[in-house]
């Protein structure tokens, strides 16, 4: 296990000296790939809904500036699609030259507040709304999308190669835009994650069946990014530990994919996540399930259908601090690669627990949406408690594009 910037303490007992690694302070500077962050707290990617025309807005710049001013070491912009059909909807940013001026303004604003900026890059795959995008969505296997009421097209080998290359081009654009890091989206049953899932991936060619075949898309995207940018920028990957559905991608397979990523040297760190935006979104969030609020964002007859049977899809899971820790411990035990712990990080004691467990960084989302300055206040007063009540009413706003949800 690698712990960045940790100091050591010599302990002498009966003339025997041993060296014991101390627990890192979450608010001390820490090395991540080629970058030094001012602390070990990362603002996790959330879908902000502030990119009309698929371009950065002043509101989006101010959103990330506030998080940078609020004390995080790095803030993550979501979601930067690598191709037009890889957007979840038409107003989502996709990485192209026309987006560069706005992206540069965003990174300049974040840097002026002393924080680093990360761009989450990826392809939405079957989570994309093909009707909204005007381009059919892609998936491992042909299927039907209830979001767009269209067929989702089976990705060809040429599509897979193109999408992998697009990740590399997006990373190069991120460097040009001034980002310090990119986070490759390998979770939530987006394109790469949908190939990992045996529940979704029914292929019988070289991209289906065995885990080695199903992992080719995820590993290929990460390798394309590394080959494109080398060590000029931090490369993280957001990896599902499990999909949270029977027959889906599960912990044992995820551990193997993480080992392959580590062996390949394509990423500098992993952010560990869970859940399926297609099949079980609340598995990541935990807390209340806002079914009525989801229904209210749609017109009839979909609104009636969600009110009647939405609880079968929008399931409630009890919230607790560090709710992904038990699964993440298995990755910490198996890997030397730096890890980012996500899920229920809202107070200083949980951050300290993550450090003591050997995680190099922590990622926060909903608590920071409620209070962008929470990190500064925790640093000044460690007993500070988050005001987030985990009602998850920020989630339905993804459909009205007025606020945020974890990406």
C-alpha positions as CSV (number, residue, x, y, z in Angstrom):
1,X,0.0,0.0,0.0
2,X,1.3,3.4,-1.0
3,X,0.6,6.3,1.4
4,X,1.6,9.7,-0.1
5,X,3.4,12.2,2.0
6,X,3.1,10.2,5.2
7,X,5.7,10.8,7.8
8,X,7.2,8.1,10.0
9,X,7.9,7.8,13.7
10,X,10.7,5.8,15.3
11,X,9.5,3.7,18.2
12,X,12.2,2.2,20.5
13,X,11.5,-0.5,23.1
14,X,14.2,-2.5,24.8
15,X,16.8,-1.3,22.3
16,X,14.7,-2.5,19.4
17,X,13.8,0.2,16.9
18,X,10.9,-0.1,14.6
19,X,9.4,2.4,12.1
20,X,5.7,2.9,12.2
21,X,3.9,4.9,9.5
22,X,1.8,7.7,10.9
23,X,-1.7,8.4,9.8
24,X,-1.7,11.2,7.2
25,X,-3.5,14.4,8.1
26,X,-6.4,14.9,5.7
27,X,-5.7,18.7,5.6
28,X,-2.0,18.4,4.7
29,X,-0.7,18.6,1.1
30,X,-0.5,15.3,-0.7
31,X,1.0,14.0,-3.9
32,X,-1.3,12.5,-6.6
33,X,0.5,11.4,-9.7
34,X,2.5,14.4,-11.0
35,X,0.4,16.9,-8.9
36,X,0.5,18.0,-5.3
37,X,-2.9,18.9,-3.8
38,X,-3.3,21.3,-0.9
39,X,-5.2,18.6,1.0
40,X,-6.7,15.2,0.5
41,X,-10.3,16.2,0.0
42,X,-11.8,15.9,-3.6
43,X,-15.1,17.4,-4.7
44,X,-16.6,14.4,-6.5
45,X,-18.2,14.8,-9.9
46,X,-21.8,15.8,-9.9
47,X,-24.0,16.5,-12.9
48,X,-24.4,20.3,-12.6
49,X,-27.0,21.0,-15.3
50,X,-25.3,24.3,-16.2
51,X,-24.0,23.7,-19.7
52,X,-26.8,24.9,-22.1
53,X,-25.7,24.3,-25.7
54,X,-23.1,21.8,-24.4
55,X,-20.8,24.7,-23.4
56,X,-19.6,26.0,-20.0
57,X,-21.7,28.7,-18.5
58,X,-20.9,31.5,-16.0
59,X,-23.1,29.6,-13.4
60,X,-20.9,26.5,-13.8
61,X,-17.7,28.5,-13.4
62,X,-19.1,30.1,-10.2
63,X,-20.3,26.7,-9.0
64,X,-16.8,25.2,-9.1
65,X,-15.1,28.5,-7.9
66,X,-17.3,28.3,-4.8
67,X,-16.1,24.7,-4.1
68,X,-12.5,25.7,-4.6
69,X,-12.9,28.7,-2.3
70,X,-14.6,26.4,0.2
71,X,-11.4,24.5,0.8
72,X,-11.3,21.3,-1.3
73,X,-8.0,20.2,-2.7
74,X,-9.5,19.5,-6.1
75,X,-13.0,20.0,-7.7
76,X,-14.2,17.7,-10.4
77,X,-16.3,18.9,-13.4
78,X,-18.9,16.4,-14.6
79,X,-19.6,15.2,-17.1
80,X,-17.4,15.8,-20.1
81,X,-18.5,13.4,-22.8
82,X,-15.8,12.2,-25.3
83,X,-18.2,12.0,-28.2
84,X,-21.6,13.5,-29.2
85,X,-23.5,10.2,-28.7
86,X,-21.8,9.8,-25.3
87,X,-23.8,12.6,-23.7
88,X,-26.7,11.8,-21.3
89,X,-28.6,14.6,-23.0
90,X,-27.9,17.3,-25.6
91,X,-26.9,20.1,-23.3
92,X,-24.1,18.1,-21.7
93,X,-20.6,19.3,-22.5
94,X,-18.6,17.2,-24.9
95,X,-14.9,17.7,-25.4
96,X,-14.3,19.6,-28.6
97,X,-12.4,22.8,-29.5
98,X,-15.6,25.0,-29.2
99,X,-15.8,24.2,-25.5
100,X,-12.2,25.2,-24.8
101,X,-12.6,28.9,-24.0
102,X,-15.3,28.2,-21.3
103,X,-13.3,25.3,-19.9
104,X,-10.2,27.5,-19.6
105,X,-12.2,30.2,-17.8
106,X,-13.4,27.5,-15.3
107,X,-9.9,26.1,-14.6
108,X,-8.5,29.7,-14.2
109,X,-11.3,30.5,-11.6
110,X,-10.6,27.3,-9.7
111,X,-6.8,27.8,-9.7
112,X,-7.2,31.4,-8.5
113,X,-8.8,30.0,-5.3
114,X,-5.8,27.6,-4.7
115,X,-7.5,24.3,-5.8
116,X,-6.9,21.9,-8.6
117,X,-9.4,21.1,-11.3
118,X,-10.3,17.7,-12.7
119,X,-12.5,16.9,-15.7
120,X,-14.5,13.7,-15.6
121,X,-14.4,12.2,-19.1
122,X,-16.3,9.3,-20.4
123,X,-19.1,7.9,-22.7
124,X,-22.6,7.4,-21.3
125,X,-23.3,4.4,-23.5
126,X,-26.8,3.0,-22.7
127,X,-27.4,5.8,-20.2
128,X,-27.3,8.4,-23.1
129,X,-30.6,9.8,-24.3
130,X,-30.4,9.2,-28.0
131,X,-33.5,11.2,-28.9
132,X,-32.2,14.2,-27.1
133,X,-28.7,13.9,-28.6
134,X,-30.0,13.2,-32.1
135,X,-27.6,10.3,-32.3
136,X,-28.5,6.7,-31.3
137,X,-27.1,5.6,-27.9
138,X,-24.5,2.7,-27.8
139,X,-24.4,-0.4,-25.6
140,X,-22.7,-3.8,-25.6
141,X,-26.0,-5.3,-26.8
142,X,-29.0,-3.9,-28.6
143,X,-31.8,-2.9,-26.2
144,X,-34.6,-0.5,-25.6
145,X,-34.2,2.8,-23.7
146,X,-37.1,3.9,-21.6
147,X,-35.5,7.4,-21.4
148,X,-35.6,8.1,-25.1
149,X,-38.2,5.5,-26.1
150,X,-35.7,4.3,-28.8
151,X,-33.6,1.3,-29.5
152,X,-30.1,1.4,-28.3
153,X,-27.6,0.4,-30.9
154,X,-25.1,-2.5,-30.4
155,X,-21.6,-1.1,-30.5
156,X,-19.4,-2.4,-33.3
157,X,-15.7,-3.1,-32.9
158,X,-15.1,0.1,-34.9
159,X,-17.3,2.0,-32.4
160,X,-15.3,0.6,-29.5
161,X,-12.0,1.6,-31.0
162,X,-13.3,5.1,-31.8
163,X,-14.6,5.6,-28.3
164,X,-11.3,4.5,-26.8
165,X,-9.4,6.9,-29.0
166,X,-11.9,9.7,-28.1
167,X,-10.9,9.3,-24.5
168,X,-7.3,10.1,-25.4
169,X,-8.3,13.1,-27.4
170,X,-10.5,14.4,-24.6
171,X,-7.6,14.1,-22.2
172,X,-5.4,16.1,-24.5
173,X,-8.1,18.8,-24.7
174,X,-8.4,18.8,-20.9
175,X,-4.7,19.7,-20.7
176,X,-5.2,22.5,-23.2
177,X,-8.0,23.7,-21.1
178,X,-5.9,23.9,-18.0
179,X,-7.2,20.9,-16.1
180,X,-4.8,19.3,-13.6
181,X,-6.5,15.8,-13.8
182,X,-8.9,13.7,-15.7
183,X,-11.2,11.1,-14.2
184,X,-12.2,8.3,-16.6
185,X,-15.7,7.2,-15.9
186,X,-15.8,3.4,-15.6
187,X,-18.9,3.2,-13.4
188,X,-22.6,3.3,-13.1
189,X,-23.2,1.2,-16.2
190,X,-22.1,4.0,-18.6
191,X,-20.3,2.6,-21.7
192,X,-17.3,1.0,-20.2
193,X,-19.2,-0.2,-17.1
194,X,-22.0,-1.6,-19.2
195,X,-19.5,-3.9,-20.9
196,X,-18.2,-5.0,-17.5
197,X,-21.7,-6.0,-16.5
198,X,-22.7,-9.6,-17.4
199,X,-26.4,-8.5,-16.9
200,X,-26.1,-6.0,-19.7
201,X,-23.3,-7.4,-21.9
202,X,-24.7,-10.4,-23.8
203,X,-22.1,-10.4,-26.5
204,X,-20.5,-13.6,-27.8
205,X,-17.5,-12.0,-29.5
206,X,-14.2,-10.8,-28.1
207,X,-15.9,-8.2,-25.9
208,X,-18.3,-10.5,-24.1
209,X,-18.4,-13.6,-22.0
210,X,-15.2,-13.8,-19.9
211,X,-14.2,-11.0,-17.6
212,X,-11.0,-10.5,-19.6
213,X,-13.2,-9.9,-22.7
214,X,-15.7,-7.7,-20.8
215,X,-12.9,-5.6,-19.4
216,X,-11.3,-4.7,-22.7
217,X,-13.3,-1.5,-23.1
218,X,-12.5,-0.1,-19.7
219,X,-8.8,-1.1,-19.9
220,X,-8.6,0.2,-23.5
221,X,-10.0,3.6,-22.5
222,X,-7.6,4.0,-19.7
223,X,-4.6,2.9,-21.8
224,X,-5.7,5.3,-24.6
225,X,-5.6,8.2,-22.1
226,X,-2.2,7.2,-20.7
227,X,-0.8,6.9,-24.2
228,X,-2.2,10.2,-25.3
229,X,-1.0,12.3,-22.3
230,X,1.7,10.4,-20.5
231,X,2.5,11.9,-17.1
232,X,1.5,15.5,-18.0
233,X,-1.8,15.2,-16.1
234,X,-3.2,13.1,-13.2
235,X,-5.3,10.2,-14.5
236,X,-7.9,8.8,-12.1
237,X,-10.6,6.2,-12.9
238,X,-14.0,6.0,-11.3
239,X,-14.6,2.2,-11.0
240,X,-17.8,0.4,-9.8
241,X,-17.1,-2.0,-7.0
242,X,-20.5,-3.6,-7.8
243,X,-23.6,-2.6,-9.7
244,X,-26.0,-3.4,-6.9
245,X,-28.2,-5.7,-8.9
246,X,-28.4,-9.5,-9.1
247,X,-26.4,-10.9,-12.0
248,X,-24.4,-7.6,-12.4
249,X,-20.8,-6.7,-12.1
250,X,-19.7,-7.7,-8.6
251,X,-16.9,-7.2,-6.1
252,X,-14.7,-10.2,-7.0
253,X,-14.6,-9.2,-10.7
254,X,-14.1,-5.5,-9.9
255,X,-11.1,-6.4,-7.8
256,X,-9.6,-8.2,-10.7
257,X,-10.2,-5.3,-13.1
258,X,-8.6,-3.0,-10.5
259,X,-5.5,-5.3,-10.4
260,X,-5.3,-5.1,-14.2
261,X,-5.5,-1.3,-14.2
262,X,-2.8,-1.2,-11.5
263,X,-0.5,-3.7,-13.5
264,X,-1.0,-1.7,-16.7
265,X,0.1,1.6,-15.0
266,X,-2.6,3.5,-16.9
267,X,-4.1,5.3,-13.9
268,X,-2.6,7.2,-10.9
269,X,-5.5,6.4,-8.6
270,X,-9.0,4.8,-8.4
271,X,-12.1,6.4,-7.0
272,X,-14.3,3.6,-5.8
273,X,-18.1,3.8,-6.5
274,X,-21.1,1.5,-6.9
275,X,-24.6,1.3,-8.4
276,X,-26.2,1.5,-11.8
277,X,-27.8,4.6,-13.4
278,X,-29.8,2.1,-15.5
279,X,-30.8,-0.4,-13.0
280,X,-30.4,0.8,-9.4
281,X,-29.3,4.4,-9.0
282,X,-30.0,4.7,-5.3
283,X,-27.5,2.0,-4.4
284,X,-24.8,4.7,-4.6
285,X,-26.7,7.5,-2.8
286,X,-28.3,5.9,0.3
287,X,-30.9,7.8,2.2
288,X,-34.4,8.7,1.2
289,X,-35.8,7.7,-2.2
290,X,-37.6,10.8,-3.6
291,X,-40.1,9.0,-5.9
292,X,-42.7,11.8,-6.0
293,X,-40.0,14.4,-6.8
294,X,-38.8,12.3,-9.6
295,X,-42.3,11.9,-11.0
296,X,-43.0,15.6,-10.8
297,X,-40.1,16.3,-13.3
298,X,-41.9,14.3,-16.1
299,X,-45.1,14.8,-18.0
300,X,-48.0,12.3,-18.2
301,X,-48.2,9.4,-18.6
302,X,-44.7,8.8,-17.3
303,X,-45.4,10.8,-14.2
304,X,-48.3,8.5,-13.3
305,X,-46.2,5.4,-14.0
306,X,-43.4,6.6,-11.7
307,X,-45.8,7.4,-8.9
308,X,-47.4,3.9,-9.2
309,X,-44.3,1.7,-9.6
310,X,-41.3,4.0,-9.2
311,X,-40.3,2.5,-5.9
312,X,-39.3,-0.7,-7.7
313,X,-36.5,1.3,-9.5
314,X,-35.9,4.2,-7.1
315,X,-35.2,2.0,-4.0
316,X,-34.4,3.4,-0.6
317,X,-31.2,2.3,1.2
318,X,-30.4,3.4,4.8
319,X,-27.8,6.1,5.0
320,X,-24.7,5.7,7.2
321,X,-21.3,7.4,7.3
322,X,-18.7,5.8,5.0
323,X,-21.3,3.4,3.6
324,X,-18.9,2.1,0.9
325,X,-16.0,1.4,3.3
326,X,-16.6,-2.3,3.9
327,X,-16.3,-3.0,0.2
328,X,-13.5,-0.5,-0.3
329,X,-11.4,-2.2,2.4
330,X,-11.0,-5.2,0.1
331,X,-9.5,-3.0,-2.6
332,X,-7.2,-1.4,-0.1
333,X,-5.9,-4.8,1.0
334,X,-5.4,-6.0,-2.5
335,X,-3.8,-2.9,-4.2
336,X,-0.8,-0.6,-3.9
337,X,-2.5,1.9,-6.1
338,X,-3.7,5.1,-4.3
339,X,-7.4,5.0,-3.6
340,X,-10.1,7.6,-3.1
341,X,-12.9,6.7,-0.7
342,X,-16.3,7.9,-1.7
343,X,-19.7,7.5,0.0
344,X,-20.9,9.1,3.2
345,X,-17.9,11.3,4.0
346,X,-19.5,14.3,5.8
347,X,-17.4,14.9,9.0
348,X,-13.8,15.1,10.2
349,X,-14.0,11.8,12.1
350,X,-15.0,9.9,8.9
351,X,-12.1,11.6,7.0
352,X,-9.7,10.5,9.8
353,X,-11.1,7.0,9.7
354,X,-10.4,6.8,5.9
355,X,-6.8,8.0,6.5
356,X,-6.3,5.4,9.2
357,X,-7.7,2.7,6.9
358,X,-5.0,3.5,4.4
359,X,-7.0,5.5,1.8
360,X,-5.0,8.4,0.4
361,X,-7.9,10.7,-0.4
362,X,-11.6,11.1,0.3
363,X,-14.3,12.4,-2.1
364,X,-17.4,14.3,-1.1
365,X,-20.5,15.3,-3.1
366,X,-24.0,15.9,-1.5
367,X,-22.6,17.4,1.7
368,X,-20.7,20.0,-0.5
369,X,-23.7,20.7,-2.6
370,X,-25.5,21.7,0.6
371,X,-22.5,23.7,1.9
372,X,-19.7,24.5,-0.5
373,X,-17.6,26.0,2.4
374,X,-17.9,22.9,4.6
375,X,-14.2,21.9,4.2
376,X,-13.0,25.3,5.5
377,X,-15.4,25.1,8.4
378,X,-14.3,21.6,9.3
379,X,-10.7,22.5,9.2
380,X,-11.3,25.5,11.5
381,X,-13.7,23.5,13.8
382,X,-13.3,19.7,13.6
383,X,-16.6,19.1,15.4
384,X,-18.5,20.8,12.6
385,X,-21.5,18.7,11.3
386,X,-22.8,18.7,7.8
387,X,-26.3,20.1,7.2
388,X,-27.1,17.6,4.5
389,X,-29.9,15.3,5.6
390,X,-29.5,12.8,2.7
391,X,-33.1,13.5,1.5
392,X,-31.7,13.1,-2.1
393,X,-34.1,15.7,-3.5
394,X,-31.1,17.0,-5.4
395,X,-31.3,13.9,-7.6
396,X,-34.5,14.5,-9.6
397,X,-33.3,17.9,-10.7
398,X,-31.0,16.2,-13.1
399,X,-34.0,15.9,-15.4
400,X,-34.9,19.6,-15.1
401,X,-31.2,20.5,-15.4
402,X,-31.4,23.0,-12.5
403,X,-29.0,21.5,-10.0
404,X,-26.8,18.6,-9.4
405,X,-26.6,14.8,-8.9
406,X,-23.6,12.5,-8.6
407,X,-22.2,11.4,-12.0
